[in-house]
Amino acid sequence: MSATIEQEALPKLTAKDFASNQEVKWCPGCGDYSILKQVQTVMPDLGIPKEDIVFISGIGCAARFSYYMDTYGMHSIHGRATAIASGVKSMNPNLSVWVVSGDGDAFSIGGNHFIHMMRRNFDLNYLVFNNQIYGLTKGQYSPTSEKGKVAKSTPYGSIEDPFNPSELALGAKASFVARSMDRDPKHLQAILKRANAHKGSSFVEIYQNCTVFNEGAFFGFTEKETKKERGLFLEHGKPLIFGANDDKGIILDGTTPRVVNFKEMGLSADDLWIHDEKDKIKASIIATFFDTSYDGTSFPRPFGVIFAEERPTYEDGMKSQIDALTAKKGKPSLDAILSGDKTWTIL
Amino acid sequence: MSVETNFKPQVPLIEADSIVIRFSGDSGDGMQLTGTQFTDTAAFLGNDLSTFPEYPAEIRAPQGTTAGVSGFQVHFGSREIYTPGDAFDVLVAMNAAALKVDLPKLKKGGIIITNTAGFDKKNLNLAGYPEGVNPLENDSLSEYKVHKVDVTKFTKECLNGSGLGMKEIERSKNMFVLGLLFWMFDEPMQYTIDFINEKFAKKPEIAEANIKTLKAGWNFGDNTELFATRFKVQAAKLPKGVYRNISGNSACAIGFVAASELSGLPLFLGSYPITPASDILHDLSKYKTNNVRTFQAEDEIAGICTAIGASYAGGLGITTTSGPGMSLKGEAMGLAMMLEIPLVILDVQRGGPSTGLPTKTEQSDLMQAMYGRHGESPLPIIAASSPADCFNTVLEACRIAIEHMTPIIVLTDGYIANGSEPWRFPAAADLKPIKVTRLTEPNGENGTLLPYKRDERGVRPYIVPGTPGLMHRIGGLEKASGTGNVAYDPMNHEKMTHERANKVEKIADSIPEIKPDSGNEKGKLCVLGWGSTSGSIKTAVRELIAEGHDVAHVHLHHINPFPKNLESLLKGYDKVLVPEMNCGQLVNLIRAKYLIPAIPYNKVQGLPFTTAELKTKILETLK
């Protein structure tokens, strides 16, 4: 039974074909439902046979994701999905590997694996559902919670600064950094496709609403009334424009970004900062549009692909080293390995 | 086996059946290399032998101090040798600190060869001798044969005009000592000359200097009349065959490569550097031409998790570590146990807890291997008993992991990991293939898939991602028996807990029954050992049997599950004595499982048992 023949003979798969027979058990209204739907929706378009897709997750609400996909999947341990995925890709680079994680799983207990994953650049997709709270353990602040967060374990407010995941990823040499949200299906689908198309570790931070413990954490960015004012939707080669009336833009003054009301100033869109997702330095500045203010101005939060530039992947490096050495030296027989190069004979 | 040298001895050659030499000096004095070269030559000449390298935890501990002493012990003989020896016949002391540290273990009447340059005022001070006291100049060493040689001076004179700098000249002084030892034991220099030429092929001036110094050492013994005796250790009557010298860590690496070849599964090692296990990572990283994938992970947890991923994806995933790393891997071992996938976890035990004695040996991780996880999570455990036995042990572990779909723990320790012995290695054709069975079609009724359906051994099928039609999810949450779907049902949890434990128990059906290594199957006393104590127990028990005592030696390789006949075997003895380099771990497993009043005998000094210690304890127990 050949996989290829079977695949060709079948009609095109639909989103439903990617839903497992397991009951989805997230809280009603959870942002995870939308993310699951968008992932299942884009899957048929990726052209990857179902049996070659593997979802690996750690622990947390988001991590239940792998049970709900009718692909191969492993629900593993807290923070370690990245490490397990690295082993999977090392052994079989042909698999399409998707790591699903939450903000605690990825940046707290899994922080070490996260940075090394970005650095090594295995070719996989790393989706982090960021809801700025611990959901499964019932409401403690997370490493992405805002300073001052009042939660179960911080009744008087958190005294910690949060991570800005995009900056963290760029600092760890990520080759693909993007941000999207549960409440914009089209945007999320587009970003998921971009992530899949990128060869390397594709990091996608997805703002996800936790209705029970952190309702509305991202409403400023996701709801119609404020979305255009507070969000900056990036597109490669397009100017940085935002605002309810598309009247605001960002220019780069030396190394300092400035928000300008460009229409009032008589500037054209072409005079603004044109997004170049391959420019690491500029991407690094955009990534700081988070809690950094320049000259007292707060900046809109960037969504879309902040940075994308391919570089060699770990598994390709591993394979080419093995291939090159084997071509040069040949494969020694097991007998040669057993005997080593110094032996003696007892007669 | 004849030894060819041009030398006609003027000094009488005395036959010895075995000799223990301790090379001792500063960590930078090259004692490990000197010892290894002497060992290799003795091995080529057909001696049986056992080595024990012992070095400080610091790479370059303060020079000249007792903390910085690095030693290499070799026991070679014309009879079978199972231990590096209790006490030394010859002590090479390159400085005052080395003498101070190792003198207590020199036999009375033993030979001391010193480098007098290492006994100047500064060195004596650093070694902690009182002001004005030099052991070479008072009568404190009157019970020994002391040879005072200014090795440093002779080396400098020998290399005068060689064009080498003072530092490089200094570094050659170990070769002078090695040459002298070769002369003393009537061993040829050729093997070391070949080694030097190969090692310094790109630096011929260094090669030449080392060879010149080596020969100068030999000639010094030959020309001066300082030495009254020389020794000859004839070749041992070892079984016929082709041999190599092997350390435990190298044997582990080769065992893993062999398992990969025999199973056809590509090997993946996820490992984080840790003493004394790192050499396995180093060794395996050289076998890339055999499709070996090594991954130096960001931490111990990533080491095991990447290995889990590799096994899940269809390879042979392994991870290597020592005690503290084992603790960090505990949660992931639980996952692998829950997933039921092949995985080998190798623990080269060292003195603990915490950083403890990282370069010293101990057997104190047995309880950790047995019980050191959350939940009910029994895992098979297998232990290696000697450097060469590490090969068989690792191969057996891989076989169990793959054929029984389970993580397995291999225990070795610093003593056998770094120690070496001659190994009559097998031919690849004589090694049994490892059977890999994979599911490629649904295994349930009406085309359903049951990833946790078990065969008669309790083993679930191996389903590799990429297999069409068999997509399924596995994970750390409790699973329904058969389907593997998440299940919180209380009765199912109990059922699955037993199913997982039974699978491990059933491994006992496929392992050989245990027999005494020496002695009878019934009798007064059984000395029950496991792991690296094998050589010392074997030597002690065989000597006592020869002396007419009713004692037997039983040595365990499989610790979980135990061989099926262990209980009946042990119950055939009046007493069971369990020597361990810990505070009593196997002894408690035996007592708990079989209700046998086994007697503990424990040592936690970071050092192996001596034969003498064991003999004393055995005789005391026999009374």
Interface residues (C-beta under 8 A of the other chain):
Chain A: M1 A3 E6 Q7 S20 Q22 P49 K50 E51 D52 V54 I56 I59 S66 Y67 M69 D70 T71 Y72 G73 M74 H75 S76 I77 R80 A83 I84 A85 S86 G87 V88 K89 S90 M91 N92 N94 L95 N112 H113 H116 M318 Q321 I322 L325 T326 K329 G330 K331 P332 S333 L334 D335 I337 L338 S339 G340 K342 T343 W344 T345 I346 L347
Chain B: D40 A43 F44 G46 A235 L238 P239 K240 G241 V242 Y243 R244 N245 I246 I254 V257 A258 E261 L262 P266 F268 G270 Y287 K288 T289 N290 N291 R293 F295 A297 E298 D299 I301 A302 C305 T306 A307 I308 G309 A310 S311 Y312 A313 G314 G315 G317 E331 A332 G334 L335 L339 F425 P426 A427 A428 L431 P465 G466 T467 P468 G469 L470 M471 H472 R473 I474 G475 G476 L477 N485 V486
